Amino acid sequence: MRVLATGSAGFIGSHVADTLLAADHEVVVVDNLATGRRENVPSRARFIELDLSEEGIGQAMSEVRPDVVIHHAAQADVTLSVADPVRDTRVNVLGTIALFHAAVQSGVRKVIFASSGGAIYGEPEYTPCTEDHPIHPISPYAAAKAAGEVYMQTFGRVYGLDYTILRYPNVYGPRQHPYTEEGQVIALFARLMLESRQPTIFGDGEQGRDFLYVTDIAAASLLALDHGSQGTFNLGSGELTTVNDLYRRIADLTGYKQPATYAPARPGEIFRITLDAARARAELGWQPRMSLQDGLAQTIDWVRANL
């Protein structure tokens, strides 16, 4: 089938595009290259440079006529969303609505929406979080993702647009940008340690996350093409890894010997969270395959090769 994939010049989206092409689907990538890279776009995919906030998305959609849209394009920096919530809303809410509207007008069969299970639940009442956990965003980024889910469901009810919502944990792997902090701690720590520079842990390091390798995320998007109609699904390992443990693992794999240094925690960040992916296993037929240790080793190899 023909798939229009937004944000697929970026880290996660480019792996999704690779997976779709490997399964013999036709892929059209839409990205404004604000944070994505042209070299991440697979050579077999058609590329359209476009910002979703521009009027051109409707024209592009009507020209491409995709069967399915996979939506990853986003402003993904939690700290930036706290500093500039208007910009975050413009990109993550208005851009998303424009995409959904263009999809309806062009007769798209289904939209797969990349949401954030690691953010929208807020500080969890229990872990691992199921999809029924109350939504309590503690950052504008998380609020925008929650709003995107509500609009996705509304477009389903009002316009009959089919959808699958995938809630991601902390995703890592090759192509994760090693020069930024937000959401990319593994690649950042790996680069700094390989350069014999000191990484900084924000907070006491006992904050914990559910880390999932990027190809496991891409596999879920492929399955969602034909499964999970009008459903919302957590993706995750269900296992908690603290930042202190992550630091020790990466230091061991890179040969870095210095202890961690610490700085005050940043606003808008959740302390500890893991996700229950039982529904995705049952209804999508999905399960993670990459262990954290093997995934860290492959990510560090990629960072080493791309310093």
N, C-alpha and C positions, 0 to 999 in steps of 0.2 A: 504494500500500500504506500501511498505518498504521505510523508510526515513532514510538517513544518515544525521545526525545533527552534524555539527562541533561546537566546543565551548560550548557544552551542559553540561559540568561540571561547567560552570559559571553561573552567576546570571540570565541573560535573557534566555540563551539557555536551562537551566534546566527547566524553566517554560514552554518553548516551547515543550520540550520533554514530560513533564507531560501532556500537553494538547493533543498532538498527541496520546499518549498512551490511554488517556481517551476516544478518538474517535476511538479506536481499530486499530490504525496503528502500524506497526512494526517499532521500532526505534533502530538504531545503532548510538551510540555516539562516536565521534572522538574528543579527546582533549589531549593537552600535559601537562595539569595540572600546567602550569606556573602561572596562576592566578585562575583557576578553582579548585574545590574541588571534590574529588572522592565521598564524601558522598552526593553531589548534584545530582549525576547521579541516575535516578530512577532505582529501583531494577529490573524492568521488561525490561529494555533496555540493550542491549549488549554494552559493553564498549571496545574501542580500544584506548590505550594510544599511541599517535602519533603526531609528529609535522608536519605541512603541508609543511614546507620547506625541509623535508626529502623525499627521493625517495620512501619511503614506501607507500605514499598515493595512487599511481597508483595501487599497488598490493592490498591494502586494498579495494579500490573501485571495482576492478575487482572481488574480492572475495565476497564482500557484494552484488553487483549488485543492487543498490537501484533504485527505480523508480524516486525519488526526492531527491535532496540535499538541505538542509537549512544551510546557511553559516553564522555563528556568530563568529567564531574564529577570534580574532584580538588583536592587541596591541592598547588599547583604551585610553591611557593616553595622553592627548593633550600636557601637559607640557613636558613629556618625548619625545614626537615626535619633539618638538622644540629643545630640548637638543641633541637628537640623531636621526636625520632624516634618516640616513642610516639604522639603526636598524628598524625604523618604516616602511620604504619602503620594507625591506627584508621580514618582517612579513606580512604586510597588502597589498602589491602589488604582490611580487613574490610568496608568499604562496597562495594568491587568484588565481593567474594565474595557478599555479600548480594544484589546486583543479579543476578549470574549465576544464583544459586539461584532467585530469583523468576522469572527468565526461563524456566528449565527447568520450573518448576511451572505456568507459564501457557502453555506450549506455543509459546514464541517460536521462530521459524524460524532466526534468525541474530542474532548480536551482532557489532557493529563496535567494536573496542576501540582507543581512541586511546592509543598508547604514545609513548615518547620516544627516537627515534634519536639525538637530541642529548645524551642523558644515559647511557643504559644501557651503551654500549660502553666508557665510561671514556676514559682517554687512549688514542687509537687506535694500533694497531700499523701500520696503513696507512690512507691516505685516497685517494679517498673510501671510506668503509666500506660493504661489502656486508652483506646480511642474515646472512651466515655468519661475520662477524667475531665473535670471542669477546666475551662479555658480562662486563664488569668494572666494576660500578657503583662510583662514588667518593662517593656521597651516599645517605642513606636514601631520598630521593625517587626516585632512579634505581633503587635496590634494590626499592622498592615497585612501580614500573612493570614491572620484570623479573618480579617475583612475579605481577603481574596477568597477564602473558603466559603464564606457566606454568599458572596456574589456568584461564585461557581454554582452553588446549590440553587440560588435564585434563578440563574439563567437556565438551569435544568428544569425548574418548575414552570417558568414563564414562557420559555422558548423551546422547550423540549431538547435542549442540548445535553447529550450524554457526557459523563465525566468520570474520572477517577482522581481522588486526592491522595497524594503520597506525602506522609509526614516524615521528614528526614531527621536523623540524629546528627552528630558531628561527623562529617564525611572527610576522608583523607585519601591520599594516594598521589601517583604521578600527575604532573601538571598543576598541582596545588601551588599557588604562588608563594615562594619562600621569602618574599620581602615585605609582607604585610602581616599584621597580627590577628586581625579579626577572623575567628573561625578557622584559622589555618596554623594552629600552634605547632603541629607536627612538622610541617615543612619549614616553618620559621626556626624552630629549635634545631632541626637537622642542619640547616644552612649555617647558623651561627656556630654550632659546635664543630662542623667541618672546617670552618674558617678560624677556629680557635678563639672565638669571641664569646662573651658571656651572655647567655639568655637570661631574661628576667621573667619571674613568675609573678603575676598580679594576684594578690591575696596570699593566703597561707599555703596554697598548693594542695589543700585537701578538698578543694572543689573537684567534682567528678563528672564525667561525661560518658555517653554511650558512643563509641567510635566505630564507624563502619567504612569498610574499604569501598572505593568508588565503583569498582566493577560490579559489586553486589547491588549498588544503587541502580546502575544501568540495567542490570538483569530485571529488576522490578519494573522499570519503565517498559521494557520489551513485553513482559507478561501483561502489563496493563493495557496494551493495545486491544486485547481481546477478552480481558477479564476485569472484574471489579466494577461493573457498571453501577454508577451512582453511589459508590462506596468511598469510605475514608480509611486509610490504612497506615499504621505506624510501620516504619522500617527501623530495625535496630537489632543489636545482639542481646539486649537485656542485661549486659554486664557493665558494671561501673569500673572506670579506670580514673584514678586521681591524676592531677597534673604532676604531682610529685613522683608518682609511679611512672608516668610517661617520660618525665625528665630522666629518671634512672635508666629506663629501657633504651632511650635514644642515646644517652651518654655511653652506655655499654656497646651499642652497635656502631657508634662513631669513634670510640676510643677517647672520648672527652673525659677529663679527670677533675674538673673544677666543680665545687658544690654550687647549688642554685643560689641566686640572689632574688630578693623579694621586693615588691612595691605594693602600694595600696590597691585593693580591689577596685575594679572599674564599675561605674553605674550601669544598670540594665542587664547585668549578667546573672544567670541562675547559678545557685551553688552546687546542687547535685541533681542529676536526672538520668534515668534510663527508660527505655521504651519497650513495651510488650508488643511483639510482632506476631502473636498467635493468629490474628485475623488474616494477616498477609499470607501466612503459611497455609491456612485453611482455604482461603478463597482465591488467592492468586497463584498458589503453588510455589511460593517464593521462600527461600531460606538463604541466609548468609553462608558463604563458603570460605572466605579468607579469614584466617586467624589473625589476631592483632600482631603477634610477633612476626609472622611472615609478611603481613602488609606493611609493617614498619620497615622491615629490611628492604622491600621493593621500593618503597617511597624514598628511603635514604639513598639507595642506589641511583634513583632518578635525580634527586637533588645533587648528588655528587657529580653526576655526568653533565649537569646543566648549571653549575656554578658560574 
